[in-house]
Amino acid sequence: MADLFTIMSDPSFTIWERAALSAVLVVAVLGLAYAGFLAGEVLRKDQGTEDMRRISRAIRLGANAYLSRQFRAIALLILLITGLLYFTAGAQHIAIGRACAFLMGSLFSATVGLIGMNMAVQGNVRVAAASRTSFAEALKIAYRTGTITGMLTDGLGLLGGTLIFLVYGEQAYEVLLGFGFGGTLLALFMRVGGGIYTKAADVGADLVGKLEQNIPEDDPRNAATIADNVGDNVGDCAGMAADIFESYEVTIVAAMILGWASFGHKGVIFPLLVRAIGVLSSIVGTYLVRTSEEARAAMKAIHLGYAVSALVSVVGFCLVGFYYLRFPEAGPLAGWINLGVEGLDMRPVWTTLIGIALAVSINFLTDYFTAPEKPPVQFVARATQTGHATTIINGLAVGLESSVWAVLLIALAIFGSWLIYQGTNPTYIAYGVAMCGIGMLTLTGNNISMDVFGPVADNANGIGEMAHLDQKARQTLADLDACGNTTKAITKGIAIGSAVIAAVSLFNAYITDIAKFTGKTYEDIVPLLSISEPLVFIGFLIGGAIPFLFSSLTIRAVGRAAFLIVQEVRAQFKDRAIWEGTKTPDYARVVSICTAEAQRELIGPGLLAVLAPIIVGVLLHKEALGGFLAGIILAGQLVAVFMANAGGAWDNAKKFIEDGHYGGKGSEAHKASITGDTVGDPLKDTAGPALNPLIKVMNLVALLALPFIVRNERQPSLLLWLVVLVGLVVLGIIIYKSKQESPEVLKWQAEIDKAN
């Protein structure tokens, strides 16, 4: 064991540090054990009537069929990249480690998504069953179902990073690049595929069911109902779980790279300890989420659990920092920032706390712009009284404004990290930003619990409507569903913010690596990345354009798939027996269409993410690639927040009207709100969330490709130029194909033209 875990036999690590690393491993396993404990607790709950079980089985089968097909579609690509990564490192043991770490990151990300989604589709029917007797019990089941996914993310992310550090020691960051890349790339595929699936089904179900036929959202006569519920799970459960998991991985990668460069092994061990404290605090906070039958205060209970976890984390960070971050060789580090204690350096603690403050601030900001009772959503809801166009106009205004405040919050957090390390080496400042990201994702268990709670409650509400539960149960489920819409919006804000902080940290790691490969210092490299340099500015412009191209590809895919769903649902409604409720619609047909279209559109955006940084780096060199990364971070953050919050505002404006305002369901205002919601669906649940992994994939690809790019500048390689040529051809094909209609769409269009 000592031979395998080099750290345990390294004399530069004290016995207390070795004990701390062992404790981190134990905490990671404890997080996984807690997930298992909650899974057993949820699965023991009552599943309700046979009718409820039948609906739940249909959702579960559809979700598993989709994920199974998706994993088969990307398996070959994952194996191919695993092989290619072997050639991205010099030393053989690092090359093998990086390839294996990539595969492990991919498998861990897939595991989180797959198990999380399966628990969600097991939990939904149990929530619906509990709603017949108890609001408090239904809330507890829904939230703990989400916590299973949250603790899997915490446990596997911490386990993977710690094991790699124990095996590779000071070279761990080179292997961790593969681990982070594996999780990030798989998250991108799951986000894109799941997002296309869920929104094609949702848009199709709403446009025909609500708008044309004026029937409830989960009316069993609507052929797209099951596909819509399946989509909630493959998009919001599997997709978001993988998304947050890769953010969790990438921030630890960046912190360990920069921590070693600034503080040595203490700079690496401290973020691992922070993460371990986060796992423990999430266990405490999530277990406390409960309410009474009298209060029925779901959101208050969730916020209380989050606050308890944050408080436990803050106390834990401060204690660990006070006793661990001591550097006798540094002498007195004067000032209040280090509590006036000689040799103590509390700066990593303070930047971690800035990250927690940023997470809490983004929670409040997202809640303000998307909650039904807040002024922005009220502003959109009022506009529905004057028609579809004004609804769209006001929603755009809300989304655009929200992106400004979000980027200012992130800028303020980075500024705070800079202030704490002001006057020191730039690497220390970069480490401070990385620790801000670590702090922001400390409460990952809580964040994912909140996110998965949303689709579980949504599915439970759908099952309740399709199974014709009594009014009391339906009201309980409607209240939980409304709460879930808010929690989903909040976690999207956290995911986007963490993506930007992680990308900024990776950008600093990119500068550090340029210095290493060129034999220069960090300070020498920074002036070369100024946007006053023409090539850097060109790279900046190209990087800023990528989020728009990527969003176009994914939104266009949703539009094509939704066209097919609308036509299919319309065709089935022509069957009088289906409309009268005496015949079951062909749900499987719609599920099959959604699955096929999502898979057809899956690979193109992923290839764009991998190929674009390589092409820019080889053609325009490493400095331009730095500008490219800066451009995609800025534009990606602004576009992602705009789309997420505009979509959230339109969605909750619709729900506000469905609660009886401005004429309620079936009114002209309601129809206008449905238009806003369907426009916002692919923005908030497909393109916007998928930008998070896109930003990080491109940063990681740049880090992995950097040695080849630097070498190509010195000794141009014909093989690398050939790769670039092939990449340009592939991107051209991707863009061309994105504008071509599928054979199924052309078939439907021909029938429509013939009928007209």
Phi, psi and omega in degrees: 000321179295326179291324180285311180268089186300330182298322185293343178247008181275119183293344179285349177258130181287166179297329179289324178292320178295320177296321180295318179294322175297320179296323178299317177299318180298318179295320178300315178294323178298319177299318178293321179295321178297321176299317178296320178299314180293323179299315178298320180296315181294315184293340178280349183287158181295139180260005175081205184283166178297326178297317178295319179295321180298316179295316180297320179298320180297319178295316182296316180297318179296318181294316180292324177297320179295309182297321179300316180292323180294316180296323177295324182292326185256356184301315182297318179297318178299315179295322179297314180293325176303316178294318181295325182295338177300331184266007181264000179233150182285298182292141185296318182294329175288320179299314178296316180298318181295317179296315179294322179294322176299314180296319179296317178299319178297314182293320178297316180297317178296321180297314178301314181294315184291310181292319179301316180293319180295323176292326178296317181282347170275327183284329187301316182290331179287325174295316179299320179294318181293331183297340181291338184234335189206123173293316183299318180292320179298318178298314183298317181295315182298315183289320181289332172299317177293325181296330177303313179295319181299317181285331172298318178298310178302308187294311182291321179297315180291320180298312182298312181297319182291316180299317180296320178295319180296325183280319189254350175059230185292347176265007186300325185298329179293324178283323181297335175302320177293319179299312179296320181295320179299311179296321183290315182294317179294322178298322179298313180297319182290325178292314182293307182297312179296322180294319179295316181300304188296322184277332173298315180294316184295311180298315180298316180296318183289315185297318181276312184292300185285311190282314185273318186259350178055048177242162182299163185301318184250033177298128184296347178283344181279118185295341182268002186297311180296316179299322178298316179291323174299317182299324177303324183280315182286336178269302186278329180272294182297315183294311181292322179300314179294324180297308180293325179300316181288330173296319178301316179292312187295322179294325178289326175299309182297318181295323181286323176298308184284330178295319178294322181290337184254308186249003184073212187292335176294326178291342177267317184290324183301312178298329176294320177294321177300315180297321179297318177299321178299321178297313180297317182293325178293323177300314181295309186294317183292327181290339182274356183285108179196160178219176179256165179294329181286317185283316183050038186260079184295311184294322178298318180296319180293317179295323179296315178300319179295317181295320178297316178299318179297317181296315178300319180297313182301313179299317180296316179300313184297318180294314180296316180298317183296321184268342185254321188276064179241131183232089184305326182290345183280345182072197181288125173259094191292159170107163182296333186299335178245022174061017178068016182265129182296130177080353181274135177234097183270004184301319176300328178293313183295322179291328175295320178294327175300321178298318177296317178298322178296317179299314179296319180295318179294324174305310182293320181296312180296319178300320181297317185275349184234348182286139185301328184274356184270155185306318182301315180290324176299322177300317179290318182298319179299326182293339181295339180290340181252008171121177184293317185296314181292330175298315179295316182300312182293323177296320176299318180298317179297314180297317181296317180295319184299327181294330179293311182293325179296316181291328177292322176299315179295318178298320179296321179295317179294322178297319178298319177296322179294319180299319182296324182256012184306137178086003179253182177301138180304333179296324178294319179298317178298321178295322177300318178295319179298320179292332173299317177295321177300315179296321182298325182259015177302320184264040179303320179303316178293317183299314181287328174302316179295321183291309183292332174307323182300300180294330176297314179294321179298311178299318179299320178296320178295317178298319179300319180289317182290331180268002176057052176291164182291169187297323180296315178296319181296323179292319177301313181293323178295320179295318178293322179297317179298318177297320180296327177298320179291316181295324178296317180296319180298315183290332174297320177298318178297317181299317181293314180299318180293327178298319181291313179299317178298319181293322177297319178296317178295326178297319176294323176295326177297317178296318178300319181290324176301316179300319182294316185283339180257355180075019180252177178265165177304316182295330178289326186281322187306314180299334181289343182261014179292140180287356172288343174282124185306315182293324178295318180294322177297316177300320178300317179295316180296316178299320179294334181278335186302315180302328179289318177295314180300315180296322177299316180299314185285321179291320177299322179296318177298317180300316179296313181294319180297326177303314181294320181295316179302313181295320181293316181294319177301316182297319181289329178292342178289343176283112186300325181295323177294316181297325181278353177084011180266354180226137180282130178298163177275079180299321184298328180297316180291319176302317180296319179297313180300316181297313182296317182292320179297319180291324180296328185263003193285314193286324185306305179299326178295318178294324176301317182296323183278319188278324186302312180297323180295316181297313180297317182296317182287316183287320188247357175081174191297325181294317178295325177296325174299316176298321178301314180295319178298319180296317182288328177296312182293304183295321181298318180295313182298314182293318182296314180294318178304310184292318182296315185280327174296314178297319179296321179294316178298318181299311184283337171296319176298315181294325177299318180289323179293342175281001174115001181274152176053036177105342176070197183298140178087349180283169177295325177297321179297318179297320178295322180292327177295320176300313178300317181296317182289329173293319183285339184304305181291339177287309188276339185241356178236286186292312183301304180296328182290341177292334179300301178294330179302313181302316184283325176302314183294323177294318180290321176299319178299317179296319181288325183275348186305315179302321180290322180294316179296317180295324181292328177296323182278315182228090183308132182251126179298323180297317181294322177295326177293320177300318180296317179299314178297319179300317178297320179296316180298316179297322177298318179295319180301313181294318179297313182295330181295341181262358181264136179283148177288160179303326181294319178296316180297324179295313178297319182296322179296320179294321179295315180299320180295320180293329181275000000 
